Each structure stands twice: as C-alpha cells, then as structure tokens.
Amino acid sequence: MVRTALALASLTGLPATVFNIRAGRDAPGLKPQHLLGARAAANITGGLLKGAEPGSMRLEYLPGRLRPGRYSFDVGTAGSAALVFQTVLPALLFAGGPSSISIRGGTHVPWSPVPEYLEGVFFRAVRPMGVEVSLRTLSRGYYPAGGGSMEADIKTAGKPLAPLSISERGSLKVIKVLSAVSNLPLSIAERQLESSMSVLHDFSSIIEADALEAPSAGRGTSVFILAEFENVSAGFVSLGARGKRAEAVGIEAAEDFLRYVKRRGALDRHLSDQVVLYAALADGTSLFTASEITTHLLTNIHVIGKFLPARFHVEGGLGGEGSVRVEGAPFIRS
C-alpha cells in the first residue's frame, strides 16, 4: 500500500519506487490523499519526489533525514486526513523529538478510518507498544466538500517499540454508540441512534448512547460504534449519503458490530492491517488474532517485507478468522 511504503521509506532512508496501478475504486492513479501523503513524507524528511501528480501511475520517492517539528498539511478536497496522518506517524515517532501536525481534508469519508476510530481503537492497541499520540478533531469534513480539520501531538519513541500481544478479546465491558449530524436537524441523528439500538437490543444493558451536532463547514451524518472489551477495542462506522435513509445508517454500523461479535478473533478487520507495521518495528515477537484476514492485511505484510527483515506467519484463509505472528526487526533512530 502506498502509505505503508512511504512510511517505511521515510524511516529507513532507502529510496523507494511505488508503482500504483489501481489506487482507488473508481479510477486508476494517485488520489489526493496519496499525493498529500507523499508530499507530507517528503516534507518531514526533506526528500524528493517524482511523479507526484493526480492520476500518476508511478511515484518515485527519495527520502532525506527525519526531522521533528510542527507541520501543516491541506489535502484540498475530501481526501482522507486520517490516511495522511497514518502515512507520517511511523516516521515522526522516530524523528528524534516531539512533533505536532495539523491536517485539513476529509475526516468522515468512505474507505478511511474516522478520528473516533483512531482514538478509541487504534491508539488503544498501539499505546502499550510505546506509541504516544494525542488527537483533536476541530471540525468534520464530509464527502465531497471536505474542509475538516484535525491536529495531533506525537511523542518521540526513545527506544524500540514493544511487541503486541492480543490473542483474546476478554469480556465485553461497554458499547458506545455515537450518532452525529452536521448542519442538519438533530432528529436525523436521533433516528440513526434509534435504528442502531433496535439492532443491538440484546446488549442494551451495557450501551452508552448519544446523539449530537458536530461542527463542520459542510453537511453530513455518521454513526460510530465503539465496543470496549477487556483486552481490545473494536470500531464500526457508517456514513450518511444523499438518498440514504437515517435508519439505514444506524443499522449498517450495528450489523457490522454483530458480524464481528459472532467471530472470536480479537482485532477487527481494519485494526489488523493498521497495527502490523508497528509489530514489524517492535523488539520481539508479536501475536494477535484477527476477526478477518483481509487483502489489506496481506498486502501490508508484502510491502513491509520489501523494507524490513521482519518475519510473518499468517494462519487462516482470506475472509476467515486467523492469527498473525510477527518477528519484529526492532527500529530506533540512528
């Protein structure tokens, strides 16, 4: 994946050529978030880029040396701010000092983690490894207008990351259901919430639910479900769209949770591919179970293997549950 390759090239200082044959679901070539991710990586290293243009099928990146500091990036569209953040986070962890970044773009857009997921799920998983980040969402950006804003403070890692070990979820402690609207009637958020609750009726005794109006320059809606287990959290999001009923938004997120909870794997289908890079950088062997072995997970493993001598062992077939063992190649800034 493009952001994984850029992150690793920035860390290792090795030149990378990324061939992007089909980056996007509707058209080939680089998308705005991929382009800004590349430019952001080059910015924090003082590196050089070739082919960083919309629709480009080939991107060459020659990184320089990592530099901590204060950075500001603007996707300029509803391209994902979170994907840009995930591109530069691994590098800034090892930049030799604390950094802060602000990113404008899409915060609640399709095929991308929302800030609530990063805070409630991703950060919880990687924090014990030594990843310390604080994140603030100042305003939401929806498709197609974008214009959202998020900020993050990143502490430097003074030693290699610790391995990740999450084989079992543990007991389910609480389910938090957040239904939000921006520049639309609050009643829409309430309808979304009611439909989610109707699907989750078997868990009503441990649900914390809220409907709210979220700041944004545009209009949009979302439902985010955070399931907090003893050892891990899982997150499920559904976004509103023109012609999509509020009830459908709420039901969609709730049914995603039910599909997850019927399986036994600890990490949800998105968290698995997001943490595997950090496991590869850790000092020791990481082991986690996954609710689904996805193409994204396997692709990330393939890309990581091009840069690091980490070793991977995946049990389970594509689309099914499985487990992942990673013998890390511990990294620290030289």
Wavefront OBJ file of the C-alpha trace (Angstrom):
o trace
v 0.000 0.000 0.000
v 1.215 3.471 -0.839
v 1.170 4.945 2.663
v 2.977 1.932 4.147
v 5.733 2.132 1.550
v 6.121 5.886 2.084
v 6.249 5.464 5.863
v 8.921 2.771 5.645
v 10.968 4.650 3.057
v 10.933 7.680 5.373
v 12.047 5.553 8.328
v 14.788 3.565 6.644
v 16.093 6.300 4.356
v 16.046 3.887 1.412
v 14.914 5.145 -1.990
v 11.540 3.726 -2.978
v 9.692 3.459 -6.246
v 5.972 2.854 -5.840
v 4.067 1.527 -8.835
v 0.448 2.450 -8.274
v -1.605 0.584 -10.850
v -5.050 0.951 -9.312
v -5.049 3.339 -6.358
v -8.732 3.986 -5.964
v -12.050 2.282 -6.526
v -13.279 4.429 -9.372
v -10.204 5.393 -11.409
v -6.528 4.423 -11.685
v -3.679 6.530 -10.421
v -2.844 8.503 -7.309
v -5.641 10.166 -5.338
v -5.394 13.451 -3.383
v -4.743 11.705 -0.054
v -1.991 9.580 -1.639
v -0.404 12.675 -3.154
v -0.521 14.644 0.079
v 0.778 11.613 1.958
v 3.761 11.541 -0.413
v 4.336 15.286 -0.105
v 3.982 15.109 3.665
v 6.556 12.304 3.835
v 8.934 14.290 1.663
v 8.372 17.367 3.828
v 9.284 15.691 7.108
v 12.444 14.192 5.611
v 13.482 16.907 3.166
v 13.100 14.274 0.439
v 12.498 14.427 -3.300
v 9.503 13.209 -5.311
v 8.917 12.389 -8.956
v 5.515 11.655 -10.401
v 3.529 13.189 -7.550
v 0.643 14.298 -9.760
v -3.073 13.430 -9.819
v -3.639 10.178 -11.685
v 0.062 9.318 -11.768
v 0.756 5.597 -12.206
v 4.340 5.803 -10.931
v 5.757 7.570 -7.901
v 9.436 7.825 -7.039
v 10.469 8.950 -3.565
v 13.995 9.639 -2.385
v 13.778 10.446 1.352
v 16.184 12.617 3.306
v 16.703 12.638 7.068
v 13.793 12.612 9.511
v 13.084 15.947 11.176
v 10.768 16.546 14.144
v 8.783 19.781 14.148
v 5.426 21.423 13.560
v 3.808 20.520 10.259
v 0.633 21.602 8.499
v -0.941 19.826 5.518
v -4.037 20.533 3.446
v -5.484 17.773 1.258
v -7.544 20.420 -0.519
v -10.507 18.080 -1.054
v -12.425 15.444 0.877
v -9.388 13.189 0.581
v -8.743 11.420 3.864
v -6.895 13.382 6.537
v -6.550 10.176 8.566
v -4.669 8.376 5.788
v -2.210 11.264 5.554
v -1.784 11.099 9.330
v -1.116 7.360 9.199
v 1.494 7.910 6.490
v 3.672 10.219 8.590
v 3.020 8.835 12.089
v 5.549 5.948 11.997
v 8.307 8.259 10.776
v 7.584 11.031 13.275
v 7.629 8.506 16.122
v 11.335 8.050 15.442
v 12.232 11.584 14.357
v 14.281 12.283 17.486
v 11.923 14.785 19.125
v 8.243 15.599 19.634
v 6.192 16.742 16.659
v 2.784 18.247 16.033
v 0.763 18.160 12.839
v -2.439 19.738 11.601
v -4.275 18.330 8.586
v -7.228 19.723 6.645
v -9.338 17.440 4.499
v -11.931 14.727 4.880
v -12.332 13.364 8.400
v -15.531 11.356 7.879
v -15.228 9.932 4.385
v -15.611 6.448 2.859
v -12.825 3.838 2.973
v -10.900 5.623 5.686
v -10.718 5.481 9.496
v -12.636 8.259 11.228
v -10.939 10.132 14.100
v -13.164 8.332 16.628
v -11.710 5.043 15.410
v -8.129 6.264 15.705
v -8.711 7.457 19.254
v -10.838 4.631 20.573
v -9.441 1.613 18.734
v -6.080 2.176 17.034
v -4.407 4.223 19.785
v -5.590 1.823 22.474
v -3.901 -1.059 20.627
v -0.545 0.622 19.961
v -0.180 2.703 23.123
v 1.249 -0.209 25.177
v 3.807 -0.679 22.395
v 5.165 2.823 23.034
v 3.135 4.918 20.589
v 2.006 8.070 22.393
v -0.254 10.378 20.415
v -2.996 12.839 21.295
v -5.549 13.721 18.619
v -8.096 16.521 18.344
v -10.843 16.890 15.743
v -11.604 20.592 15.361
v -14.246 20.210 12.655
v -15.584 17.449 10.490
v -15.058 17.144 6.759
v -17.542 15.079 4.757
v -17.533 13.913 1.161
v -17.448 15.698 -1.254
v -16.633 19.109 0.261
v -14.023 18.104 2.828
v -12.773 21.062 4.830
v -12.414 19.189 8.117
v -9.546 19.797 10.498
v -7.609 17.564 12.885
v -4.485 18.075 14.976
v -2.113 15.627 16.623
v 0.814 15.756 19.034
v 3.313 12.905 18.717
v 5.888 11.983 21.342
v 9.159 10.558 20.141
v 9.915 6.905 20.805
v 13.174 6.765 22.740
v 13.525 3.012 22.325
v 12.223 0.276 20.031
v 8.529 -0.488 20.259
v 7.338 -3.297 22.493
v 5.665 -6.284 20.822
v 1.899 -6.566 20.583
v 0.098 -9.472 22.214
v -3.699 -9.679 21.910
v -4.966 -13.206 21.425
v -8.331 -12.881 23.161
v -10.822 -10.030 23.445
v -11.743 -10.672 27.052
v -15.150 -9.720 28.388
v -17.248 -7.018 26.714
v -17.341 -4.009 29.037
v -19.338 -1.337 27.228
v -20.718 -0.407 23.817
v -20.700 3.299 22.976
v -22.966 4.442 20.161
v -22.363 7.963 18.841
v -24.779 9.335 16.251
v -23.829 12.730 14.842
v -25.092 15.268 12.341
v -23.552 18.447 10.992
v -25.733 21.311 9.746
v -28.747 19.011 9.622
v -31.672 18.512 12.047
v -30.751 16.689 15.249
v -33.764 14.482 14.643
v -31.761 12.703 11.931
v -29.119 11.753 14.482
v -31.856 10.534 16.813
v -33.355 8.349 14.077
v -29.928 6.897 13.329
v -29.444 6.168 17.003
v -32.829 4.524 17.408
v -32.213 2.209 14.467
v -28.813 1.162 15.848
v -30.350 0.482 19.241
v -33.061 -1.680 17.697
v -30.389 -3.967 16.211
v -28.332 -4.003 19.428
v -31.260 -4.751 21.745
v -29.524 -7.834 23.213
v -26.751 -5.557 24.533
v -28.960 -2.745 25.856
v -27.737 -3.099 29.457
v -24.163 -2.075 28.546
v -24.859 0.553 25.873
v -23.988 4.223 26.270
v -25.708 6.199 23.525
v -25.552 9.824 22.424
v -26.887 11.942 19.561
v -25.144 15.233 18.897
v -24.494 18.079 16.473
v -20.857 18.188 15.351
v -19.108 21.279 13.950
v -18.436 21.230 10.228
v -18.329 23.578 7.261
v -20.470 21.108 5.333
v -23.370 18.772 5.898
v -23.207 15.107 6.812
v -24.056 12.378 9.288
v -22.377 9.381 10.871
v -22.838 6.595 13.384
v -19.804 5.248 15.219
v -19.973 2.210 17.483
v -17.098 1.588 19.885
v -17.058 -1.838 21.558
v -14.657 -1.891 24.506
v -13.520 -5.348 25.554
v -11.165 -6.220 28.379
v -8.101 -6.510 26.107
v -9.008 -4.637 22.920
v -11.488 -2.242 21.365
v -13.279 -2.575 18.034
v -14.928 0.145 15.965
v -17.680 0.274 13.366
v -18.748 3.301 11.350
v -21.467 4.134 8.868
v -21.708 7.416 6.983
v -24.751 9.194 5.662
v -25.095 9.958 1.968
v -27.575 11.654 -0.321
v -30.594 9.370 -0.682
v -29.531 7.110 2.219
v -32.129 6.963 4.964
v -31.089 7.752 8.513
v -32.320 4.340 9.627
v -30.032 2.631 7.119
v -27.011 4.462 8.536
v -27.708 3.253 12.057
v -28.498 -0.313 11.048
v -25.377 -0.606 8.895
v -22.976 0.185 11.752
v -24.832 -2.068 14.192
v -24.857 -5.019 11.806
v -21.093 -4.626 11.267
v -20.660 -4.956 15.029
v -22.842 -8.088 15.121
v -20.765 -9.721 12.366
v -17.642 -9.051 14.389
v -19.003 -10.240 17.727
v -20.142 -13.552 16.211
v -16.497 -14.362 15.492
v -13.717 -14.949 18.019
v -10.752 -13.059 16.552
v -9.670 -10.164 18.781
v -8.747 -7.431 16.286
v -11.409 -6.122 13.949
v -10.856 -6.333 10.204
v -9.380 -2.820 9.964
v -7.209 -2.821 13.081
v -5.267 -5.895 11.966
v -3.790 -4.224 8.897
v -3.144 -0.972 10.783
v -1.050 -2.498 13.598
v 1.033 -4.949 11.587
v 3.580 -2.262 10.623
v 4.168 -1.390 14.289
v 4.549 -5.063 15.132
v 7.199 -5.302 12.406
v 9.139 -2.442 14.045
v 8.918 -3.942 17.530
v 11.631 -5.634 19.566
v 10.272 -9.135 19.958
v 7.538 -11.366 18.638
v 4.003 -10.030 18.321
v 0.969 -12.284 18.176
v -2.628 -11.309 17.569
v -5.813 -12.929 16.366
v -7.897 -11.308 13.649
v -11.626 -11.460 13.069
v -10.887 -11.472 9.346
v -7.805 -11.997 7.209
v -8.159 -9.231 4.633
v -6.441 -8.331 1.395
v -5.253 -5.101 3.035
v -3.529 -7.081 5.791
v -1.755 -9.399 3.363
v -0.754 -6.507 1.097
v 0.697 -4.585 4.019
v 2.714 -7.623 5.047
v 4.041 -7.949 1.495
v 5.065 -4.275 1.350
v 6.687 -4.318 4.806
v 8.773 -7.312 3.746
v 10.333 -5.211 0.978
v 11.823 -2.826 3.554
v 12.359 -4.723 6.808
v 13.779 -8.155 7.700
v 10.729 -8.848 9.867
v 9.203 -12.324 9.568
v 5.477 -13.026 9.322
v 3.335 -16.092 9.778
v -0.377 -15.916 8.989
v -2.796 -18.705 9.847
v -6.248 -18.636 8.289
v -7.616 -18.056 4.819
v -8.691 -14.843 3.152
v -12.052 -13.711 4.502
v -11.934 -16.019 7.511
v -10.652 -15.692 11.052
v -6.970 -16.162 11.696
v -3.868 -15.306 13.654
v -0.738 -13.326 12.808
v 2.718 -13.769 14.300
v 5.365 -11.147 13.588
v 9.037 -11.478 14.481
v 9.956 -7.814 14.589
v 13.016 -6.030 13.200
v 13.457 -3.534 16.075
v 13.931 0.002 14.815
v 15.375 3.013 16.568
v 16.688 6.274 15.154
v 20.417 6.002 14.431
l 1 2 3 4 5 6 7 8 9 10 11 12 13 14 15 16 17 18 19 20 21 22 23 24 25 26 27 28 29 30 31 32 33 34 35 36 37 38 39 40 41 42 43 44 45 46 47 48 49 50 51 52 53 54 55 56 57 58 59 60 61 62 63 64 65 66 67 68 69 70 71 72 73 74 75 76 77 78 79 80 81 82 83 84 85 86 87 88 89 90 91 92 93 94 95 96 97 98 99 100 101 102 103 104 105 106 107 108 109 110 111 112 113 114 115 116 117 118 119 120 121 122 123 124 125 126 127 128 129 130 131 132 133 134 135 136 137 138 139 140 141 142 143 144 145 146 147 148 149 150 151 152 153 154 155 156 157 158 159 160 161 162 163 164 165 166 167 168 169 170 171 172 173 174 175 176 177 178 179 180 181 182 183 184 185 186 187 188 189 190 191 192 193 194 195 196 197 198 199 200 201 202 203 204 205 206 207 208 209 210 211 212 213 214 215 216 217 218 219 220 221 222 223 224 225 226 227 228 229 230 231 232 233 234 235 236 237 238 239 240 241 242 243 244 245 246 247 248 249 250 251 252 253 254 255 256 257 258 259 260 261 262 263 264 265 266 267 268 269 270 271 272 273 274 275 276 277 278 279 280 281 282 283 284 285 286 287 288 289 290 291 292 293 294 295 296 297 298 299 300 301 302 303 304 305 306 307 308 309 310 311 312 313 314 315 316 317 318 319 320 321 322 323 324 325 326 327 328 329 330 331 332 333 334
